[in-house]
């Protein structure tokens, strides 16, 4: 078996400082994928930048079903908090609209995930089955782990017993629909107040890399520069700056080489 690692930078389009960080990381070979917020405050800036590196990394749709950090209203005729106030089919209508807007911008998406983990939360409706139908129809791999234990590490939101129990059903349904899933999906969901320093964050991620299992793993982070418009408004933004610094840290690539990890895009991961 081989250790394949997708390094995905989320929130492309949220602000110019994040876009700049992601562009630099892509050109430096530090990430293999990013996911674009069609409704982000700086989506147009992201679209201008992506031409420089779209041949190097994967571009995914960061489906946005909540109204934080948005520059515009949702594309379909929906309330301002789609996930909480509408049915799953209506939420998928918005995802489809965002997907088509990306195509209008000339973006070829090769995977799907969601901003804020909204597609993985439990509410009065379950978006996952309809989302998997959408992925199957558009031949898109989906950010959801085959490994049940990885589900806990995947979202910052507490998971109910029902959600945990449904993991096998989701994976089985994805397999039947032909939707490709990574084996593991990992990140650091500790809030900034629980992270003592950059060195602590670095230690956390290096431990993930040194313990990486065989198979396909997606490691997703939210790298950004400190001059973001959100930096002074959001205390969590410091963590994003540290994640950018970690991806640029020489120890990041050195550890990947030491552990015989193969960096891959989403497309490459599933063609091995």
N, C-alpha and C positions, 0 to 999 in steps of 0.2 A: 504493500500500500504506500501511497504518497501523501504528503501533507500539502494540500493546495490552499492558498490564502488569498481571498479577495479583500483588499483594503479599501473601504468605501468612505468617502467624505460626504456627509449629509449636508443638507440645507444650502446647496448651491443656488444662489439667487436671493438669499435672505438679506444680504447687504454687500456693499462693494468690498469691505474688508475681508469678508469670507470668500467672496469670489476671487480676490487677489491671492489669498492664501491657497485656495484650491488650484488655481492656475499654476502657481509656483510649484506646488507639490506634484502636480501631474507632469510638468515639464522636467522635474528633477527625478522622476521615477519612484516617488515615495507613496503614491496611491495608484490603484488600478481601476478605480471606479468613483463616480460621484452620482448624486441624485438631485435632480433639478426641481425646485419649487416654482411651478408655473405662475403662482400668485404672489411670489416674493416681492419685497420692496425693490430689489435690484435685478429682476429677471432679465430685463433688456440688456443690462451690463453683462450678465452671465452669458447670454446668447452671443454677444459680440466676442467674448473671450473664448468661447468653447471651440471656435473654428481653429484655434492654435493647437489644441491638444485632443480633439475628439477622436483622432486616429490612434491615440496612445492608450486611452482608457475607455471603460464602459460609461454610458450615460443612462441613468435610470430615471423613472418618474417618481418623484417624492410626493405622492398623492397627499393633498392638503385638505383635510376635512374639519379643521378648526380655525378660528379666526385670529390667532396671534401672528404677529409679524407679517401681515398681509398688506399689499399696496392697493388691492382692488377687491371688489366684492367677488363672491363665487361666480363661476361662469354660467351655471344653470340657475333657474329661477327658484332659489331655495333660501331657507332661513340662514341666519349667520352662524349657527352651530349645527352643521349637517349631522354629525354623528349622533348628537343627543336628541335631535328633534325630528328626524325623518326616518323612513324605512330604508332598509338596505338597498333596495332597487333604486331608490332616489339618490342615495349616496353614490352608487355606481354610475348614475347618470353624470354626476359631477366629475368623477374620475375619468369617464370617457371624454368629457368636454376638455379636461386638462390635458389628456393624452393627445387629442386632436389639435389643441392649441400648440403643443410642442411640435407636432408634425408640421404645422403651419410655419413655425420658426425654423424648420429644417432639421429638427432633432430626430434621430432614429433611436428610440428607447430600446434597451435590451434587457431591462428588468424593472420590477415594480416593488416599491416599499411605501411606507406611509410616515408622514410628519407627525411626531408626537406619539407614535405607536397606536393611533386611533383604530386602525383596522384589527388590532389584537385585543382591544378592550372588550369587556362584556357589558352590554347595555340591554335595552329592551329588544333589540334586534341583533342579529349576528351577520356581520357584513362578509365574513370569510367565504361562505359558499359562492355568493354572487361574484366576489372578487376573483375567486379561482376560475369561475366561468369566463370572466373578462380576460384573465391571463391566458387561459387556454385558447380563446378566440384570437388573441394577438401574439401567441407564441412567446410569452414573457415568463421567465423564471420569477419566482416570488420570494421575498424575504420572510421565510418562516422555517424553523429548524425541523428536520426529520427527527432529531434526537429530542425526546421529551424533556430531558434534564436541562437542555439548553434554553427552553422556553422561558424559564425563570430569569435567565440572564439577558433576555432579549428586550424587555420592556421595563421602564421605570415604574409602571403602575402595578399595584398589588394584583395578583391573579387569584381569582376565585377557584374553588374546587371544581366547579363546572367547566371553567376554561381549561384547567389542567387535564381534566378527564377527556375533554374533546380533542386533545392534541393528536391522539392516534387517528381519530375520525378525520381530522383535517388532512393529515399526512396521507391517509389511505385515499381520501377523495381526490387529493392532488395527483396521486399516482394514477388513479383511474382516468382523470382528465388529461393526463400527460403534462402536468405543470411541474417543472423542475424546481426542487428545493435544495438549499445547502444542508449539509449535515448539522452544522453548528452555526449559531449567530451570536456573536459576543461583542460586548462593549463595557464601558464603565458607567454605571448608573448612580454612583454615589454623588450626592450633592456636594457643592464646593466646600461647605462647612465641615464635611467629613474627610476632606482631602487636605492634609497638612501642608503640602508643598508640591512644587513641580517634581521633585525627586520621588515623592510618594506616588504620584500619578505614573511616573516613568517606571517605577518598580512594579506597579500593578500590571501595566501592559507588557513589560518584559516577562513577568511570570506567566501571563497568558501565552506568549509566544513560545516559551520554553516548555509549556505543558500542552502545546497544540496537538490534538489527536490526528490520526490519519483521516483522509477524506477531504471534503470541501467545507471550509470555514469562511464565513464573512465576519470580518472585524470592522465595525463601523464607528467612526468618530465624527466630531463636529469642529474641525479646525477653523480658526479665524485669526485675524490680526487684531492687535489691541486698539487700533484707531476706529473700530466699528462704532456706528451711531448707537449701538445697544450697550457698549462697554460700560458707560457710566450709569446706565439705567437698570442693568440686569447684573446682579451680583454673580450669577452663574457664568458670566461671559469669561471670567478669568480661566475657568476650566477649559474653555475652547482655545484660548491663547496657549495654554500649556499643551493641549493636544496637538496644535500646530507645531510647537517647539519639539514635542516628542517625535513626530513624524520626520522632522528635519534633523533629529539627533543622530549622529553616526552610529550609536549603539543600536538603533532600530534596525538598520539594514545589516549590521554586523551580526546581530542575534538571529535574524532570518537566515543568513548564510550558515551560521554555526549549527542551526537546528535543521538544516536541509529542507527548508520550506520553499515551495515554489509559489512565487507571486503570479496571480492570474487575474484576468478580467472575468466578468460574469460569462461572457461568451466562451472564453478559453476553458473555464472551469468545467463546463458541461460538454466540452468536445474532447476531453482527454480520454 
